Amino acid sequence: MLANLGALASYLVAFLLVPLGGLQWRILFIIGIIPPLLGLLIRSRIPETPRFFAIKGKIEDAKNSLKEIGLSEDNVNNYEKYNLSDEKLFKPYILGITIPLFLIMLLNIPPSGMLELTPLMLSTLKISKSDSLLFTSFAWVTPVVIGNIIAFKLMDLLGRIKMLIIGSLGLGIALIAMYVFSSYYFNVDLMLAAMASGGILQSFYIPVIYSLSTELYPTKIRGMGQGISIAGIRLAGIIGTFGGSLLLTYYKIAGILIGYAVICFLAIIVIVFWLGRKAETNKMVLEDIDKRFIKN
């Protein structure tokens, strides 16, 4: 959610800097230095996880880490007690989790593209540069922030897999509605309303997929597995931005909206038929999740 708040702030700052003309993007780049520096400071103060210490045999460090986060040191006895070989962990997770998670994150192209290209899409509807930044802030990024808050409440109620399906399906339908109101029955207000709905529903997708990529892996291979999965979302950002730009250039706003909608529906197929119910982590501890994938 904080990333989306940052995106909202960036659009609002960009709107305020429009009168500066060519200096606008330069000042934005300079301002962009501040968050990473703050991030380095904050991360340096975050304790290592007790599970990591436990699996490394550093029990006292694990207990101290538990104390830092306000949990009883007795919890260390419940953490992963096995020390399986990398190969035994690698095979079930690559086919069962890593590949489908990578594909789902790669199919995160629509939200990534919408975040970057919405002002350009709106400008094709003869909306001014400053208004397109303002509309993006309040009709896309603000609903995304609201959607994140709703998603955090619903995630443990509905479960991760259902949230992913609702998010993908809802965003796909919202994109089609945007296409209809921008191309067939032209109405900017209804298009922006559809955009806001899509912004809320896409938040049922992004926070959940990040949670899954953390929850599904045992501590020993979590860094590797999550790194491979997250690479998909980075590629999605590149494809969503540059691929979306090409669609917008050659096929106008209809092309990019329909193209993004199709990708949303493809993501549902991967979620239902590959990742499936086996990957549901709702109200489960890591050790119980592992039993679904690791055969002792």
C-alpha positions in Angstrom: 0.0 0.0 0.0 2.9 2.4 0.8 4.1 1.9 -2.8 0.8 3.1 -4.1 0.8 6.0 -1.7 4.1 6.9 -3.2 2.6 6.6 -6.7 -0.2 8.9 -5.6 2.2 11.4 -4.2 4.3 11.3 -7.4 1.3 12.1 -9.6 0.2 15.0 -7.4 3.7 16.4 -7.3 3.9 16.0 -11.1 0.6 17.9 -11.4 1.9 20.8 -9.2 5.1 20.9 -11.3 3.4 21.1 -14.7 3.8 24.9 -14.9 7.6 24.4 -14.9 7.6 22.8 -18.3 10.8 21.0 -19.1 12.1 21.2 -15.5 9.2 19.1 -14.3 10.7 15.6 -14.9 14.1 16.7 -13.8 12.8 17.9 -10.4 10.8 14.6 -10.1 14.0 12.6 -10.5 15.7 14.6 -7.9 12.8 14.2 -5.4 12.9 10.5 -6.2 16.2 10.1 -4.5 14.7 10.7 -1.1 12.5 7.5 -0.6 15.3 5.1 -1.4 17.6 6.8 1.2 14.8 6.6 3.8 14.3 3.0 2.8 17.9 2.1 3.5 17.7 3.7 7.0 14.5 1.9 7.9 15.7 -1.5 6.6 18.9 -1.2 8.6 16.7 -1.3 11.8 14.5 -4.3 10.9 15.5 -7.4 12.8 16.3 -10.7 11.0 13.4 -13.2 11.1 13.5 -15.8 13.9 12.8 -18.6 11.4 16.0 -17.8 9.5 18.0 -17.9 12.7 16.3 -21.2 13.8 17.1 -23.0 10.5 20.7 -21.8 10.8 20.9 -23.3 14.3 21.2 -19.9 16.0 18.6 -20.5 18.6 19.5 -17.7 21.0 19.4 -15.2 18.1 16.0 -16.6 17.1 14.7 -16.1 20.6 16.1 -12.5 20.7 14.4 -11.8 17.4 11.1 -13.1 18.7 11.4 -10.8 21.7 12.1 -7.8 19.4 8.8 -8.4 17.5 6.9 -9.1 20.7 6.4 -12.8 20.6 7.2 -15.5 23.1 10.6 -17.2 22.7 8.8 -20.5 23.1 7.6 -20.2 19.5 11.1 -21.1 18.3 10.3 -24.8 19.1 7.5 -24.7 16.5 9.7 -23.6 13.6 11.0 -25.7 10.8 12.8 -28.7 12.3 13.9 -30.4 9.1 17.0 -29.6 7.1 16.2 -31.1 3.7 18.6 -30.9 0.8 18.1 -28.2 -1.8 17.2 -30.7 -4.4 14.4 -32.2 -2.4 13.0 -28.7 -1.8 13.7 -27.5 -5.3 11.8 -30.0 -7.4 8.3 -29.8 -5.8 8.4 -26.0 -5.5 9.6 -25.2 -9.0 6.7 -27.0 -10.7 4.1 -26.5 -8.0 4.7 -22.9 -7.1 7.6 -21.0 -8.7 6.5 -21.4 -12.4 2.8 -20.5 -11.9 3.7 -17.7 -9.5 6.1 -16.3 -12.1 3.5 -16.5 -14.8 0.8 -14.9 -12.6 3.3 -12.0 -11.7 4.2 -11.8 -15.4 0.5 -11.4 -16.2 0.5 -8.4 -13.8 1.0 -6.4 -17.0 -2.3 -4.5 -16.9 -1.9 -2.9 -13.4 1.7 -2.0 -14.2 0.8 -0.5 -17.5 -2.2 1.4 -16.1 -0.1 3.0 -13.4 2.4 4.4 -16.0 0.2 5.0 -19.1 -3.2 6.2 -17.7 -2.3 9.9 -18.3 -1.3 9.1 -21.9 -4.6 7.2 -22.4 -6.6 10.1 -21.1 -4.7 12.5 -23.3 -6.0 10.6 -26.3 -9.5 11.6 -25.2 -8.5 15.3 -25.5 -8.0 15.7 -21.8 -5.2 18.2 -20.9 -1.9 17.1 -19.5 -2.6 18.6 -16.0 -6.1 17.2 -15.9 -4.9 13.7 -17.0 -2.4 13.7 -14.1 -5.2 14.8 -11.7 -7.7 12.2 -13.0 -5.1 9.5 -12.8 -4.4 10.4 -9.1 -8.1 10.3 -8.1 -9.6 7.8 -10.5 -6.9 5.2 -10.5 -4.2 5.5 -7.8 -6.5 6.6 -5.0 -8.9 3.7 -5.6 -5.9 1.4 -5.6 -4.9 2.6 -2.1 -8.5 2.1 -0.9 -8.5 -1.3 -2.5 -5.4 -2.3 -0.6 -7.1 -1.4 2.7 -10.1 -3.5 1.7 -7.9 -6.4 0.5 -6.0 -6.6 3.7 -9.4 -7.0 5.5 -10.8 -9.6 3.1 -7.6 -11.6 2.5 -8.0 -13.8 5.6 -11.8 -13.9 5.2 -12.1 -15.1 1.6 -8.7 -16.7 1.2 -5.8 -15.9 -1.2 -6.9 -17.8 -4.3 -10.4 -16.4 -4.3 -9.0 -12.9 -3.9 -6.7 -13.5 -6.9 -9.6 -14.6 -9.1 -11.9 -11.7 -8.0 -9.1 -9.3 -8.7 -8.2 -10.6 -12.1 -11.8 -11.0 -13.2 -12.9 -7.6 -11.8 -10.0 -5.7 -13.4 -10.7 -7.4 -16.7 -14.4 -6.5 -16.7 -13.5 -2.9 -15.6 -11.1 -2.6 -18.6 -13.8 -3.7 -21.0 -16.2 -1.2 -19.4 -13.5 1.5 -19.9 -13.2 0.5 -23.6 -17.0 0.7 -24.1 -17.3 4.1 -22.5 -14.3 5.5 -24.4 -15.0 4.1 -27.8 -18.6 3.1 -28.3 -20.7 5.1 -25.8 -18.3 7.9 -25.2 -18.7 9.2 -21.6 -15.7 10.3 -19.7 -17.4 10.3 -16.3 -18.5 6.6 -16.7 -15.1 5.7 -18.0 -13.5 7.2 -14.9 -16.0 5.4 -12.7 -15.0 2.1 -14.4 -11.4 3.0 -13.9 -11.9 3.6 -10.2 -13.7 0.2 -9.9 -10.8 -1.5 -11.7 -8.3 0.3 -9.4 -10.0 -1.1 -6.3 -10.4 -4.6 -7.7 -6.8 -4.8 -8.9 -5.8 -4.4 -5.3 -7.4 -7.8 -4.6 -4.6 -9.2 -6.8 -1.3 -7.4 -6.1 -1.0 -7.6 -2.3 -2.2 -11.2 -2.3 0.3 -12.4 -4.9 3.1 -10.8 -2.9 1.8 -12.5 0.3 1.7 -15.9 -1.5 5.2 -15.5 -2.8 6.4 -15.2 0.8 4.0 -17.7 2.5 4.4 -20.6 0.2 8.2 -21.1 0.5 10.1 -22.7 3.4 12.7 -20.4 4.9 15.7 -22.2 3.3 14.7 -21.4 -0.3 12.4 -18.4 0.2 14.9 -15.9 -1.0 15.5 -17.8 -4.3 11.8 -18.7 -4.9 10.5 -15.2 -4.1 13.3 -13.6 -6.2 12.3 -15.7 -9.3 8.6 -14.9 -8.7 9.2 -11.2 -8.2 11.3 -11.1 -11.5 7.9 -11.8 -13.2 6.4 -8.6 -11.8 9.4 -6.6 -12.9 9.2 -8.0 -16.4 5.5 -7.2 -16.3 6.3 -3.5 -15.5 8.6 -3.4 -18.6 6.1 -5.2 -20.9 3.1 -3.3 -19.5 4.8 0.1 -20.1 6.5 -0.5 -23.5 4.0 -3.0 -24.8 1.1 -0.8 -23.7 2.7 2.2 -25.4 2.9 0.3 -28.7 -0.7 -0.8 -28.4 -1.7 2.8 -27.6 0.3 4.1 -30.6 -1.0 1.6 -33.2 -4.4 0.6 -31.9 -5.4 3.7 -29.8 -7.1 3.4 -26.4 -9.3 0.5 -27.5 -6.2 -1.7 -28.3 -4.5 -1.2 -24.9 -7.7 -1.7 -22.9 -8.8 -4.9 -24.7 -5.2 -6.2 -24.7 -4.9 -5.7 -21.0 -8.3 -7.3 -20.4 -7.3 -10.4 -22.3 -4.2 -10.7 -20.1 -6.4 -10.5 -16.9 -8.5 -13.4 -18.2 -5.3 -15.4 -19.0 -4.2 -14.9 -15.4 -7.4 -16.5 -14.1 -6.6 -19.6 -16.1 -3.2 -19.9 -14.5 -4.6 -19.3 -11.0 -7.4 -21.8 -11.3 -5.8 -24.6 -13.3 -2.2 -24.5 -12.2 -1.8 -22.8 -8.9 -5.2 -23.9 -7.6 -6.4 -24.7 -4.2 -3.2 -26.5 -3.2 -1.6 -23.1 -2.9 -4.2 -21.6 -0.5 -2.3 -20.4 2.7 -5.2 -18.8 4.6 -4.9 -19.3 8.4 -2.0 -21.8 8.0 1.5 -21.7 9.5 4.5 -22.3 7.2 5.2 -25.8 8.5 1.6 -26.9 7.6 1.9 -25.3 4.2 5.2 -27.1 3.5 3.6 -30.5 4.1 1.5 -30.1 0.9 4.7 -29.9 -1.2 7.3 -31.8 0.7 7.2 -35.6 0.9 9.2 -36.9 3.9 
